[in-house]
């Protein structure tokens, strides 16, 4: 009786092991099939967002050197207020003659319940050309509404090197009122925008910082 019980346990264990291995291979197979289409969708959304935040640009070119600096940099060293923000893409906005007229920065930070990715278009003159939320999965009432043009347009056309979060008391162009009660996510977006602008002022050609020293 004990021998049969032991045999049953071994049989069940072997069956579970085989099932686990098969499931592992199946998941790996599905991942390999879907990873390229998913990346293509993400890239398409990102590129569409880039076009929105710098409509005047005739062409966009990745600035490999600034991307390298961004990846290697700790933004909190520039300003403690930028802690938690990561920049993973920097693009040159070019005119029809190939001259740089500004930059697009993709900055990521934490919102109320998810990671928020923000694309910021910024001209050499220090004017925000626009922002676009490339990823914002925060729940309705806690940030999802920030994808609305009403919120995003508050940044567009503003000449500034820093925005301030306010509560029903915006007096200056660079004051951003908390939107629809979503305090945490509004602050996260503004922090990402400020970090992107701060990075450009420090490192980008033609926009303050080291480039103009």
WOBELLIN-V533283 format. One record per residue. N is the residue number from 1. RES is the residue in three letters. SS is DSSP state (H for helix, E for strand, - for the rest). Layout:
# WOBELLIN-V533283
{{N	RES	SS} {N	RES	SS}}
This chain:
# WOBELLIN-V533283
{{1	UNK	-} {2	UNK	H} {3	UNK	H} {4	UNK	H} {5	UNK	H} {6	UNK	H} {7	UNK	H} {8	UNK	H} {9	UNK	H} {10	UNK	H} {11	UNK	H} {12	UNK	H} {13	UNK	H} {14	UNK	H} {15	UNK	H} {16	UNK	H} {17	UNK	H} {18	UNK	H} {19	UNK	H} {20	UNK	H} {21	UNK	H} {22	UNK	H} {23	UNK	H} {24	UNK	H} {25	UNK	H} {26	UNK	H} {27	UNK	H} {28	UNK	H} {29	UNK	H} {30	UNK	H} {31	UNK	H} {32	UNK	H} {33	UNK	H} {34	UNK	H} {35	UNK	H} {36	UNK	H} {37	UNK	H} {38	UNK	H} {39	UNK	H} {40	UNK	H} {41	UNK	H} {42	UNK	H} {43	UNK	H} {44	UNK	H} {45	UNK	H} {46	UNK	H} {47	UNK	H} {48	UNK	H} {49	UNK	H} {50	UNK	H} {51	UNK	H} {52	UNK	H} {53	UNK	H} {54	UNK	-} {55	UNK	-} {56	UNK	-} {57	UNK	-} {58	UNK	-} {59	UNK	E} {60	UNK	E} {61	UNK	E} {62	UNK	E} {63	UNK	-} {64	UNK	H} {65	UNK	H} {66	UNK	H} {67	UNK	H} {68	UNK	H} {69	UNK	H} {70	UNK	H} {71	UNK	H} {72	UNK	H} {73	UNK	-} {74	UNK	-} {75	UNK	H} {76	UNK	H} {77	UNK	H} {78	UNK	-} {79	UNK	-} {80	UNK	H} {81	UNK	H} {82	UNK	H} {83	UNK	-} {84	UNK	-} {85	UNK	-} {86	UNK	E} {87	UNK	E} {88	UNK	E} {89	UNK	E} {90	UNK	E} {91	UNK	E} {92	UNK	E} {93	UNK	E} {94	UNK	E} {95	UNK	-} {96	UNK	-} {97	UNK	-} {98	UNK	-} {99	UNK	-} {100	UNK	E} {101	UNK	E} {102	UNK	E} {103	UNK	E} {104	UNK	E} {105	UNK	E} {106	UNK	E} {107	UNK	E} {108	UNK	E} {109	UNK	E} {110	UNK	E} {111	UNK	-} {112	UNK	-} {113	UNK	-} {114	UNK	-} {115	UNK	E} {116	UNK	E} {117	UNK	E} {118	UNK	E} {119	UNK	E} {120	UNK	E} {121	UNK	E} {122	UNK	E} {123	UNK	E} {124	UNK	-} {125	UNK	-} {126	UNK	-} {127	UNK	E} {128	UNK	E} {129	UNK	E} {130	UNK	E} {131	UNK	E} {132	UNK	E} {133	UNK	E} {134	UNK	E} {135	UNK	E} {136	UNK	-} {137	UNK	-} {138	UNK	-} {139	UNK	-} {140	UNK	-} {141	UNK	-} {142	UNK	-} {143	UNK	-} {144	UNK	H} {145	UNK	H} {146	UNK	H} {147	UNK	H} {148	UNK	-} {149	UNK	H} {150	UNK	H} {151	UNK	H} {152	UNK	H} {153	UNK	-} {154	UNK	-} {155	UNK	-} {156	UNK	-} {157	UNK	-} {158	UNK	-} {159	UNK	E} {160	UNK	-} {161	UNK	-} {162	UNK	-} {163	UNK	-} {164	UNK	E} {165	UNK	E} {166	UNK	E} {167	UNK	-} {168	UNK	-} {169	UNK	-} {170	UNK	-} {171	UNK	-} {172	UNK	-} {173	UNK	-} {174	UNK	-} {175	UNK	E} {176	UNK	E} {177	UNK	E} {178	UNK	-} {179	UNK	-} {180	UNK	-} {181	UNK	-} {182	UNK	-} {183	UNK	H} {184	UNK	H} {185	UNK	H} {186	UNK	H} {187	UNK	H} {188	UNK	H} {189	UNK	H} {190	UNK	H} {191	UNK	H} {192	UNK	H} {193	UNK	H} {194	UNK	H} {195	UNK	H} {196	UNK	H} {197	UNK	H} {198	UNK	H} {199	UNK	H} {200	UNK	H} {201	UNK	H} {202	UNK	H} {203	UNK	H} {204	UNK	-} {205	UNK	-} {206	UNK	-} {207	UNK	-} {208	UNK	-} {209	UNK	H} {210	UNK	H} {211	UNK	H} {212	UNK	H} {213	UNK	-}}
